[in-house]
Each structure stands twice: as structure tokens, then as C-alpha cells.
Amino acid sequence: MKLKLSLLSFVLMALTCHTFAQQAHDLIIKDVNILSMRDSNLLIKRSVLIQKGKIVRIDDFKNLRPAKGVKVISAEGKFLMPGLAEMHSHFPAEGQVDTLLLENVAAGVTHIRIMNSGTSQVAIRERLKKSPDLISPKLHYSQLIRKDIRYSVSQFDSLMMDMKKNGISFIKLLSLADEETFDNLMKSANKNKVTVCGHFPRAVSLEKVLNSGYKSIEHLAGYDGISDETQLEKMISLTKDKAVYNCPTLDWDLFSMNLQYPDDYKKRLTYASSPKQYRDKWEKEYAAEIEKKGKEKVLAGKEAGLAIFARKQQLLKKLSDKGCLLLAGSDAGNSFQMNGFNMHEEMWNWSLAGIGNFKILQSATVTPSMFFNEQDSWGTVEVGKSADLIILSKNPMKDIRHIRSVETTIIDGKVYFPATFH
């Protein structure tokens, strides 16, 4: 009998029973259509051999001759692509982290860039090291810098040495004390080869930030205040020339400005398929939030908010058309933003802004691997890369909303959600 479970059902079951994760073993994904993300071409009916968590061969199935004990997943008519990288995630307080990790895996997320955390990231890393069977995407840890930090270059040097010892891979700038602190931070980061990204530091000009070695800007901040189109084009050209990434987080704007109030949030891709207990909780929280802000005030500000949002969509399109580097990140955490699955919402927002499906998919796969200078290890379906993959029932190149059709998530050769198979 073929057992089918929705991904959200998988999450609910996994919360009470962590028996879904399988041990990594040799695996063949048979007769699947491959979206490699190297280019937009579709490889028809190929088979992928995975050994020790790596892709070792892509060929016709008849040429692979699987040895005894090799697991074969029949995927004819389905689509294989790299797993998604959630490039703007905030982790909750201790006790809620496991749920976030499970939701992301169920949504096809295999890498997460942690941009803030209510739990010690070092503690999370140590726990995952000690418990390798925990279901989790691969995590990229951050050191937060806030405006109360006014370090000298030597103090930042010491901080970055400690980061490297603790496996922290980058600095996320949350807020900034002053321009001198920014100068000290970037001087130390460039010397120590440490990535700095995050919020746009308002005490510094956009041009200076783009020339500083700052690696990614969140929320399209810095560009949104430029009214002169000639100056904006100059900054976008500089963004491309300096290879600065942008992570727009459009879905965060929808909720921070209550642009889907009063009823549009019910049209979200994940609303109808979310567990009822999630929806009931969100409805209660959202009603309380609107009541606190004032319904009339929320509705009165909606027109101005929609204009701001439209401007951000235009900025994203300009950056994309210029060939700038883009990162897909959802910045989930509000009501109706389910961790992991909110990536699907963010990708749909990009599509509504006029971004092509291939660019969107690249921004959630291979481009994030480039951000971490790990493009030789993951981000595409190629021989030698980590088997961080997803199998979908529909082709997201035809309609980006098909990214919701994730049936299987594979991380380092471990297969999750086996209930979709015979």
C-alpha cells in the first residue's frame, strides 16, 4: 500500500516521534528529471548515485548497476534540485528550536543562515554535534553586533578569533553605534577574512558600505531612500561591481506593515494547508496585534504601506535586471509565517515582482553557496557535491509555486519523509 502524508502532517508527527531520519547510506534516485541549477536546462530521466553523502555519478540507470543493499528511490516524472537555503532566519527561544528545524526540513530547506537567535548558537551547534540523529538542515552561525558595541580594531580582532574557535562563520550587524565603529569593524573583518553582513548601517553612506567589503544587505535598506534615479542606478551598478548580495525579505514587509489585513492573509500559499492548531494560534495572535495597533490606524496606513512595498518590488526587479547577486530569505516569525514554508511565500513574492523562476531558484540554492564560498561543496546537482537535495512532484521552473510540491528532503544522503515512498 502506498502511504501519502502531507509535509505538514510530517511535521506534526515528527514533533512527537523522531523516527523519520534514516542513516546515510548508498542511494540511487532513479529516472528523475534534474534541475541542476548550473543552468536552466532540464536533464530528463537521469539517475543519481549517492555514496557517503556525496553525489558520485549521474547517468542512465542501466549504467549504474546498483550493488546489493543500495536503496533505490523511483522518481520517474518527478524533479530533483538542490535543497533550499533559507538565508534570513531568526531562531526562537530554547525549547522551540527543534520545531523550527523540523519545519524547515519538511519544506525542503537544507541550509539556514541564522541572522538572530533567542538561544545560544554555540549551544545549538554543540547539541547537534552530540546528537547527529537530530533532524536539522545544515546551519550557518552568526555573531551579532549591536549599537552598544564600540570596539577598537584590536577588540574586533579578538572577537573574530573567538568566533573562529567556536565555529561562527560570519558577523550579522544588527545595529551600529557610529561610523567609527563601522570603520573598525570592516578593517578587522577584511584583515581576518571574516564575512560581515546584515542591516544597512544608517550612520554610513550606501556608497561607503558597498565599497567596504560588506557582503550582504538585508531588506533592501539603503536603496529605498534614494529618490534620484540616476543616483540609484549608480548604486545598483556599484552593487554589481562589488559583488554585494541583497536579501530582500519581502514577506516580512507584508506583515510588518500589515499589508494583508484584514483578509488577504487567508490567500497565502500555506494558509489552507497549515495545521488547524497553527491557524487558530495565529488568528488569536494577529487579532491581538491589530487590536493593540488599532484597526482604523492599520487600515489608514495600508495605502502608504502598499506604495512602499511596490517600491521595494521595483528595487528588487532593478537589482535582478542588472545581474546583482540576490539571496532568498523569509525572515519568518510573524503570525501566518511558518518556518521553512515561508520560503515558498517569499519566492512567490519575487515572482509577483517580475523576477524569473530560474533567478529565484538560483537565489535559494547556488547563490547562497557562493555567499559562503562553498559553491564547490553544495548548491547544484553535480558530481562531487553534497547530497543536499529535494524531490518535487511538479516543476518549479514552470511555476514557482510548484516549489511547494516537495516530497522528499535529502541532507548529506540522509532521506527524510520516507512515508511518501512505497
C-alpha positions in Angstrom: 0.0 0.0 0.0 1.3 3.4 -0.9 1.2 5.8 2.1 0.9 9.5 1.4 1.4 12.2 4.0 1.5 15.9 3.6 4.7 17.7 4.6 2.8 19.5 7.3 1.5 16.2 8.7 5.1 15.0 8.7 6.0 17.9 10.9 3.3 17.2 13.4 4.2 13.5 13.6 7.9 14.3 13.8 7.3 16.5 16.8 6.2 13.5 18.8 8.3 10.8 17.2 11.8 11.5 15.8 12.0 8.2 13.9 11.8 9.6 10.4 15.5 10.2 9.9 17.3 7.4 8.2 21.0 6.6 8.4 23.0 7.9 5.4 23.7 5.0 3.0 24.3 4.4 -0.6 21.3 5.6 -2.6 20.1 5.9 -6.2 17.4 8.3 -7.2 16.1 6.6 -10.4 14.8 8.2 -13.6 14.3 11.7 -12.2 14.3 15.0 -14.1 17.1 17.1 -12.8 17.2 20.9 -12.3 20.9 21.2 -11.6 20.9 25.0 -11.1 24.2 25.2 -13.1 21.9 26.4 -15.9 18.2 26.4 -16.7 18.3 23.2 -18.7 16.3 20.2 -17.6 18.1 16.8 -17.6 15.4 14.3 -18.5 15.1 10.9 -16.8 18.5 10.6 -15.3 19.6 8.6 -12.3 21.8 9.9 -9.4 24.1 7.7 -7.4 24.9 9.0 -3.8 27.6 7.4 -1.7 28.7 8.6 1.8 26.5 11.7 1.4 28.0 12.8 -1.9 26.8 12.7 -5.5 29.2 10.4 -7.2 27.6 9.7 -10.6 24.7 11.0 -12.8 23.9 8.6 -15.6 21.2 6.4 -17.2 20.0 3.9 -14.6 21.1 0.9 -16.7 24.7 2.1 -16.4 24.7 2.4 -12.6 24.2 -1.3 -11.8 23.4 -0.8 -8.1 25.2 -3.1 -5.7 23.3 -5.2 -3.1 22.0 -3.0 -0.3 21.8 0.2 -2.3 18.5 1.9 -1.7 16.7 2.9 -4.9 14.1 5.7 -5.0 12.0 5.5 -8.1 11.3 9.1 -9.1 10.0 8.9 -12.7 8.1 12.0 -13.6 9.4 13.9 -10.6 12.0 16.7 -10.3 15.3 16.8 -8.4 17.0 20.0 -7.5 19.3 21.3 -4.7 17.7 21.8 -1.3 16.7 25.4 -0.4 18.9 27.7 1.6 16.9 29.9 4.0 19.2 33.0 4.1 17.4 35.0 6.8 16.2 33.0 9.7 15.7 34.1 13.3 15.9 31.2 15.9 13.4 31.1 18.8 14.0 30.6 22.5 15.3 27.3 23.8 12.7 24.6 23.6 11.3 25.7 20.3 14.4 25.2 18.1 13.6 21.6 17.2 10.2 22.5 15.8 11.8 25.2 13.6 14.4 22.7 12.3 11.7 20.1 11.5 9.5 22.6 9.7 12.4 23.7 7.6 13.4 20.2 6.6 9.8 19.4 5.8 9.7 22.5 3.5 12.8 21.4 1.6 15.3 23.6 3.4 18.7 22.1 3.7 20.8 25.1 4.8 19.9 28.0 7.1 21.8 31.3 7.7 21.0 32.3 11.3 20.5 36.0 11.5 19.4 36.2 15.1 18.7 33.8 17.9 16.9 33.6 21.2 19.1 30.6 22.0 22.9 30.4 22.2 24.1 29.4 18.8 27.2 27.8 20.3 24.9 25.6 22.4 22.8 24.7 19.3 26.0 23.7 17.4 27.3 21.6 20.3 23.9 19.9 20.7 23.8 18.9 17.0 27.3 17.6 17.2 26.5 15.4 20.2 23.2 14.3 18.7 23.8 13.6 15.0 20.4 11.9 14.6 18.5 15.1 15.2 16.6 16.2 12.1 18.1 19.5 11.0 19.3 21.5 8.0 22.9 22.5 7.9 23.3 25.6 10.0 25.5 28.7 9.4 26.1 30.5 12.6 26.5 34.2 13.3 27.9 36.7 15.7 25.6 39.6 16.4 26.9 43.2 16.6 24.6 45.8 18.3 24.9 49.5 18.8 26.1 49.1 22.4 29.4 47.7 21.0 32.1 50.3 20.4 35.1 48.3 19.7 38.6 49.2 18.5 40.2 47.3 15.7 42.1 45.1 18.2 39.0 44.3 20.1 37.2 43.2 16.9 40.3 41.1 16.1 39.9 39.3 19.4 36.2 38.8 18.8 36.9 37.3 15.4 39.5 34.9 16.8 36.9 33.7 19.3 34.3 33.3 16.5 36.6 31.0 14.5 37.3 28.9 17.6 33.5 28.5 18.2 32.7 27.7 14.6 30.9 31.0 14.0 31.1 31.8 10.3 30.0 35.4 9.9 29.0 38.6 11.6 25.5 39.9 11.4 25.2 43.7 12.0 22.0 44.3 13.9 22.6 47.9 14.7 25.5 50.3 14.7 26.9 52.7 17.3 28.6 55.1 14.9 30.7 55.4 11.7 34.0 54.9 13.6 32.8 51.6 14.9 31.8 50.6 11.3 35.3 51.5 10.1 37.0 49.5 12.8 34.7 46.5 12.2 35.4 46.4 8.5 39.1 47.0 8.9 39.3 44.0 11.2 37.0 41.8 9.1 38.9 42.4 5.9 42.2 41.6 7.7 40.8 38.5 9.4 38.8 37.4 6.3 35.5 37.3 8.2 32.2 38.0 6.4 30.1 40.9 7.6 26.5 41.3 6.6 23.2 42.4 7.9 21.2 45.6 8.4 22.2 48.7 6.5 24.2 50.9 8.9 22.3 54.2 8.7 25.3 56.2 10.1 27.2 55.3 6.9 26.5 56.2 3.3 25.4 53.4 0.9 28.4 54.1 -1.3 30.8 53.6 1.6 29.1 50.4 2.6 29.3 49.0 -0.9 33.0 49.8 -1.1 33.8 48.5 2.4 33.7 44.7 1.8 30.2 44.4 3.4 28.9 41.2 1.9 25.1 41.3 2.0 22.4 44.0 2.8 19.1 42.9 4.3 15.6 44.3 3.5 16.8 46.4 0.5 17.7 49.1 3.0 19.9 51.9 1.8 18.5 51.8 -1.7 14.9 52.6 -0.6 15.8 56.1 0.5 17.3 57.2 -2.9 14.8 59.3 -4.8 17.1 60.3 -7.6 17.0 57.6 -10.3 20.4 58.5 -11.7 22.0 58.0 -8.2 20.0 54.8 -7.7 21.3 53.4 -11.0 24.9 54.3 -9.9 24.5 52.5 -6.6 23.0 49.4 -8.3 25.9 49.3 -10.7 28.3 49.6 -7.8 26.4 46.8 -6.0 27.1 44.5 -9.0 30.7 45.6 -9.4 31.5 45.0 -5.8 29.6 41.7 -5.7 27.4 42.8 -2.8 24.5 40.5 -2.1 20.9 41.6 -1.3 18.4 39.7 0.7 15.0 41.5 0.2 12.8 39.6 2.7 9.6 41.0 1.0 7.3 38.8 3.1 8.5 40.4 6.3 7.3 43.8 4.8 3.9 42.4 4.2 3.4 41.7 7.9 5.4 44.5 9.4 3.1 46.9 7.6 0.0 44.7 7.9 -0.5 44.8 4.2 -2.5 41.6 4.2 -5.1 42.9 6.7 -8.0 42.3 7.0 -8.4 39.1 5.0 -5.7 38.8 2.3 -3.5 36.6 4.6 -6.0 33.8 4.0 -4.9 33.8 0.4 -1.3 32.9 1.3 0.1 29.7 -0.2 0.5 27.9 3.1 -2.6 29.1 4.9 -5.1 26.4 3.9 -2.6 23.6 4.3 -1.3 24.7 7.7 -2.3 22.6 10.7 -5.5 23.9 12.3 -3.9 24.4 15.6 -1.3 26.7 13.9 -4.0 28.7 12.2 -6.0 29.1 15.4 -3.0 30.3 17.3 -2.0 32.8 14.5 -5.6 34.1 14.3 -5.6 34.8 18.0 -2.2 36.4 18.0 -3.0 38.5 14.9 -6.3 39.8 16.3 -4.5 40.9 19.5 -1.8 42.6 17.5 -4.3 44.5 15.3 -6.4 45.4 18.4 -3.2 46.9 20.0 -2.3 48.9 17.0 -5.9 50.0 16.3 -7.9 48.7 13.3 -8.6 52.2 11.9 -4.9 53.1 12.2 -3.9 49.9 10.4 -6.3 50.4 7.6 -5.4 54.1 7.3 -1.7 53.3 6.9 -2.3 50.5 4.4 -2.2 52.7 1.2 1.1 54.2 2.1 2.5 50.8 3.1 1.4 49.3 -0.3 3.3 52.1 -2.0 6.4 51.4 0.0 6.1 47.7 -0.8 5.6 48.4 -4.6 8.8 50.5 -4.4 10.7 47.6 -2.9 9.4 45.3 -5.6 10.7 47.7 -8.2 14.1 47.9 -6.5 14.3 44.1 -6.5 13.5 44.0 -10.2 16.1 46.6 -10.9 18.8 44.7 -9.0 17.8 41.5 -10.7 17.8 43.0 -14.2 21.3 44.4 -13.6 22.5 41.0 -12.7 23.1 41.7 -9.0 23.5 38.8 -6.5 20.3 38.0 -4.7 19.6 35.8 -1.7 16.2 34.3 -0.8 15.4 34.6 2.9 12.0 34.8 4.5 12.6 36.5 7.9 9.7 34.4 9.3 8.4 34.9 12.8 5.1 36.7 12.5 1.7 35.1 12.5 0.9 33.1 9.4 4.7 32.8 8.6 5.5 29.2 9.1 9.2 28.5 9.3 10.6 26.9 6.2 7.4 27.0 4.3 7.6 30.8 4.4 10.5 30.5 1.9 7.8 29.4 -0.6 5.9 32.6 0.2 9.0 34.7 -0.3 9.8 33.1 -3.7 6.2 33.7 -4.8 6.6 37.4 -3.8 9.6 37.6 -6.0 7.7 36.1 -8.9 4.9 38.8 -8.4 7.7 41.4 -8.6 8.6 40.1 -12.1 11.7 38.0 -11.2 12.1 34.9 -13.4 11.8 31.5 -12.0 15.4 30.4 -12.7 16.8 33.5 -11.0 14.5 32.9 -8.0 15.6 29.3 -7.7 19.3 30.2 -8.0 18.8 32.8 -5.2 17.7 30.0 -3.0 20.3 27.4 -3.9 23.6 28.1 -5.8 23.9 31.8 -4.9 23.8 31.1 -1.2 26.6 28.6 -1.6 28.6 31.3 -3.3 27.9 33.7 -0.4 29.6 31.2 1.9 32.4 30.5 -0.6 31.1 26.9 -0.6 30.0 26.6 -4.2 32.4 23.7 -4.7 30.5 21.7 -2.0 26.8 22.4 -2.4 24.2 24.4 -4.2 24.0 22.5 -7.5 23.2 18.9 -8.5 26.7 17.8 -9.7 29.1 15.0 -9.2 31.3 15.7 -6.1 28.7 17.9 -4.4 27.0 17.1 -1.1 23.7 15.3 -1.5 21.6 18.2 -0.1 18.6 17.7 -2.4 14.9 17.8 -2.7 12.5 15.8 -4.9 9.3 17.6 -6.1 6.3 16.3 -7.8 6.0 19.4 -10.0 8.4 21.6 -12.0 9.1 25.0 -10.3 10.7 26.3 -13.4 7.2 26.3 -15.0 5.5 27.9 -12.0 7.5 29.0 -8.9 4.5 27.9 -6.7 5.4 24.3 -7.6 8.2 24.7 -5.0 5.5 23.7 -2.6 5.4 20.2 -4.0 8.4 19.0 -2.0 8.0 15.2 -1.4 11.5 14.3 -0.1 14.3 16.1 1.5 17.8 14.7 1.5 20.7 16.0 3.6 24.1 14.5 3.3 22.5 11.4 1.9 20.0 11.0 4.7 16.5 10.7 3.4 13.7 12.4 5.3 9.9 11.8 4.9 10.1 8.2 3.6 6.4 7.8 4.0 5.9 9.2 0.5 7.6 6.1 -0.9 6.3 2.5 -1.3 
